[in-house]
């Protein structure tokens, strides 16, 4: 090894620090040839550095499971056992304990170990990895952990054993005795019988508490496998039941278990106990007493005034409260005179946080005491019940204080850019955003955005006209559902405050000497989050109006010569209704899932109005505001699942499906609603709109029109990506993408056929669904700063459906046409 580092220094000079300014060798010259020889020498010299008697761990043999069934409980137990026994060797494939690739990180470590040069130290620290030796694996400890896993899952007589499988004996330059230099571990897991719950009994609990426990879907039932995780979940459930019925100081440690595994073979007689010697406060119900809400603009602000309404006293500084009392009272779900409820406490806190106007919110409780220091309780003579029928007499009293610190009242954003195009046009652009929190003292957020850009021609092309785009929007977000009272008369419990968003926007596009276009839009949307994992968004009204206002004579002449321009500049009117559901698995899931499903309909109410006055549902060319309206139904699904291989690497699968069906007044949807594939977040081996629909292929003379033609009514995209961490915040990626778009209608009857002739592609054909998939693979680099991700992906074509005449599946064109480089911000999915 020392000779190799001398050889490096002879080639490139003494290496003392990094980065280096090395000569750029040519492969045709001596330096290039020596660099290749150097690399080969490094690989050849990087044998594992082992002391006599040490073995390099090379992975696990497949684990041998005995005496088991294929039940769901066994599969869950097996996953935990394998996690306890897992040990990744050097060069592990995707973090696997069983499969290896080339252990380049080990070679780099061995080559750089003990070197004094800065470059060698940097290489070893950044790219190297120390050898995983059998002495580091510690199978005895792992066996003990795995057997504990079996016990926790009800396999009380389970047993785990292991053998070390040594490799062939070899000699090395430093050890002339033939010894095994590598070793694997072979584990055997004897599951043994699974113990199930035979009986469940409750001890020391009041009878009314037992009735509540049994009525509220227990986590453990007779016949279930004995499982410690289920027992912990049951303890948490029992604590929640107590806390939701006034027992504020009760926690899950006050519930314990006794399990008899001897009386009945392979059965567990389970006793659930309320522990002895509980604190008095834990066995006493607690009622909410006085409620104070303190609203400050700063932490140390002195509160000088107050107002009371019903059961809440609001404290603030100034002539009036920064937040209207009605808003505070509606968010306060805990009521004075009612027993404490954990669910209502969490809902109240989430509603305050969900207002979006507070920088911080906390809720504190304090016992109300008599002058002698004893707890003040509700007199036994008070026999009235709470609203849900619970007895209050004898309950202690908790005074409640809510502390809120207001967030900054304004948000202002300003962005500026200067754009240059290869056509020679360039110019400045800017955007300004303004948001007012608590705009009308009800937690509302009022936002305004203005944006514009200006382009002019350079280079003396003769086209001196200036283009510009101006857009603006106003958004009002209210922390409540703005709808008729009769639609919300039944009180519902939400995880977060439901909200209403109203948006109005306008955009003007001016192309000097050609046309001016106006786009108006508006939306009313409701967002409801009933649980932390689920979000519903319903937009009962979305309006889009796109109109070509001015057209020059010159542009009219161009349109007559180009049907593509005519089709892309059609006016349209849409009145849509949309529903979206999002699901995100809990944050503690090891392999999380994300799902989004959206259904959209357009202009059916307008068509129904025409039907009521005698017009046919399928009649074409009906208008609204003198503009044709489009009727369609659209369904979209976006799904993602992540498998965590270790703390810093994962495999992510992603799928997108979209279906668009036109009917009634329309034969084709607006281009903005139709699907396309390709680009940095889709099939990364193809640029945006470069492929589809189906196997269609435009002639070279029409390639400039692919933006118009390569769209469809059906979309399917599948992605699989491996994301390992290279070092620090730098991550790599290996990915495979597949997908396409298709049309439902006969191409010869479509608008695209009228525009582009035979160049437009094929109708969806289920028998050729897989061969119509465009497939690409590639590698990528991500710089992940948690809040910001820079990404570069390089993809190459594996299968291009446009070249279906070529033999074989791998029919990609030449290298120059069969690859694509993508720069992007954020992960692709």
Secondary structure, DSSP 8 states (H G I E B T S, - for coil): -HHHHHHHHHHH----SSS-------TTSHHHHHHHHHHHHHHHH------TT--EEEEE---EEES----HHHHHHHHHHHHHH----TTBGGG-SS-B---HHHHHHHHHTT--SHHHHHHHHHH-----BHHHH-HHHHHHHHHHHHHHTT-TT-EEEEEEEE--EEEETTEEEEEE-EEEEEEEEE-----EEEEEEEESS-HHHHHHHHHS--S--TTSB--HHHHHHHHHHHHHHHHHTT-TT--GGGEEEEEE-SSSTTEEEEEEEE-SS--GGGGS-EEEEEEEEEEESSTT----EEEEETTEEEEESSSS-SS-HHHHHHH--S-TTSB--HHHHHHHHHHHHHTS-EEEEEEEEEE-B-TTS-B-B--TT---B-TTS-B-TT-EEEEEEEEEEE--SEEEEEEEEEEE-TTSEEEEEEEEEEEEETTTSSS-EEEEEEEEEEEEE-SS-S----EEEEEEEEEEEESS--S-GGGG-S----SS--EEEEEEEEEEEEETTTEEEEEEEEEEEEEEEEETTEEEEEEEEEEEEEEEEEE-HHHHHHHHH-HHHHHHT--EEEEEEEEEEEEE--TT-SS-EEEEEEEEEESHHHHHHHHHTT--TT-S--EETTEEB--EEEEEEEEEEEEEEETTEEEEEEEEEEEEEE-TT-SS--GGGSB---STTS-TTS-TT-S-STT----GGGGGGHHHHS-BSEEEEEEEEEE-EEETTEEEEEEEEEEEEEBSS-GGGSHHHHHHGGGS--B--GGGTTTT-EEEEEEEEEEE-SS-EEEEEEEEEEE-GGGTTSSSS-----TTTSEEEEEEES---
